[in-house]
Amino acid sequence: SPQGRGKKKSRKHQRFMERRALLEQKGLLSPRQTPEAGLETHTTLTKANGTTAPRCDKVPKPKRIVSASLSPSASPDSIARHHSVLLSQGNGSSKRVRTSSLVLRPSKYVAIDCEMVGTGPQGRVSELARCSVVNYEGDVIYDKYVQPELRIVDYRTRWSGVTKQHMKNAIPFKAAQAEILKILKDKIVVGHAIHNDFQALKYFHPKDRTRDTSQIPLLNKRAGLPIRANVSLKNLASQLLHKKIQVGRKGHSSVEDAQTTMELYRLVEVQWEKELAHSLPPRPPSPVTDPTADSSQYLD
């Protein structure tokens, strides 16, 4: 009779609810589980038509995906590895990866350029007289004239753009050095023949966090120049960016040079970082740099 079928259905429903409550108590099934939570619907023990569905002892794990962003504590070489992971997913579109690199942390990247003057005997010693630092977008975040520790013998204005007038408001070298190194700390620093800038700052930056545009064959190849040739920033800018820099007799602009260097880096950023990621030594998996790693494995 309809009343008997109703009681039978009610008993089945009661057994279903008891079984569900037991699974929830054991932690094998979350309360009010929905497909949106990323779990399969087959955790339900009874189908809509009243037939019994196969039981499962474990809740299926959500599909693992790689996050498009990194923790603020991620190291620069982790960012390089993340570039490589992004390249291996999806359709491999470089445009998509370039967007992802912006999402990663553009604040991790800065470009630097320094101008030097001559001190010491016959002005042969190069000392810092101006330093400019720009961010990933090319915005100036530091630009100051610096008073060398020794007396200036040659301002080298034709190349440096520095004059005696600039030194009136220049800050002492030690003060400038402290300010600049604070900016460069934990950053990926881009520059052209950047060893000269670090030498003027009396500083050594970690190699894995340094990107020297004068030492990358990718740029020379794109410009149609010999891969191992030592090409000037001026020529690379002309060939690849179609812009003229370092013109006139007023000397170089360290701001313009730093911005140009960053533009060149961004031109080959995806491929460059991919190559660097492949050349990096293997590291233990981390839940920050490798979201596919299991947390228990990481703790072990």
URPEVEN-V513941 format. One record per residue. RES is the residue in one letter. PSI is psi as a letter, one per 40 degrees, with the letter a starting at -180 (999 if undefined). Layout:
res->(RES | RES)
psi->(PSI | PSI)
//
This chain:
res->(S | P | Q | G | R | G | K | K | K | S | R | K | H | Q | R | F | M | E | R | R | A | L | L | E | Q | K | G | L | L | S | P | R | Q | T | P | E | A | G | L | E | T | H | T | T | L | T | K | A | N | G | T | T | A | P | R | C | D | K | V | P | K | P | K | R | I | V | S | A | S | L | S | P | S | A | S | P | D | S | I | A | R | H | H | S | V | L | L | S | Q | G | N | G | S | S | K | R | V | R | T | S | S | L | V | L | R | P | S | K | Y | V | A | I | D | C | E | M | V | G | T | G | P | Q | G | R | V | S | E | L | A | R | C | S | V | V | N | Y | E | G | D | V | I | Y | D | K | Y | V | Q | P | E | L | R | I | V | D | Y | R | T | R | W | S | G | V | T | K | Q | H | M | K | N | A | I | P | F | K | A | A | Q | A | E | I | L | K | I | L | K | D | K | I | V | V | G | H | A | I | H | N | D | F | Q | A | L | K | Y | F | H | P | K | D | R | T | R | D | T | S | Q | I | P | L | L | N | K | R | A | G | L | P | I | R | A | N | V | S | L | K | N | L | A | S | Q | L | L | H | K | K | I | Q | V | G | R | K | G | H | S | S | V | E | D | A | Q | T | T | M | E | L | Y | R | L | V | E | V | Q | W | E | K | E | L | A | H | S | L | P | P | R | P | P | S | P | V | T | D | P | T | A | D | S | S | Q | Y | L | D)
psi->(i | d | d | d | d | d | d | d | d | d | d | d | d | d | d | d | d | d | d | d | d | d | d | d | d | e | e | e | h | i | i | f | h | i | d | d | e | e | i | i | e | e | e | h | e | h | i | d | e | e | i | h | i | h | i | h | d | i | h | i | i | i | h | h | i | h | i | e | i | i | i | e | e | i | i | d | d | d | d | d | d | d | d | d | d | d | d | e | i | a | e | e | h | d | d | d | d | d | d | d | d | d | d | c | g | d | e | e | h | i | i | i | h | i | h | i | i | h | a | a | h | f | f | e | h | h | i | h | e | i | h | h | h | i | a | d | e | e | h | h | e | h | h | i | i | h | h | i | d | i | h | h | d | h | e | f | d | d | d | d | e | h | i | d | d | d | e | d | e | i | i | i | d | d | d | d | d | d | d | d | d | d | d | e | h | e | i | h | h | i | i | h | f | e | d | d | d | d | d | d | e | f | i | h | i | h | d | e | e | h | h | h | e | e | f | h | d | d | d | d | d | d | e | f | i | h | d | e | i | g | h | i | d | d | d | d | d | d | d | d | e | f | i | h | i | f | i | i | e | e | i | i | h | d | d | d | d | d | d | d | d | d | d | d | d | d | d | e | d | d | d | d | d | d | d | d | d | d | e | i | i | i | i | i | i | i | e | d | d | g | e | e | h | i | d | d | d | d | d | 999)
//
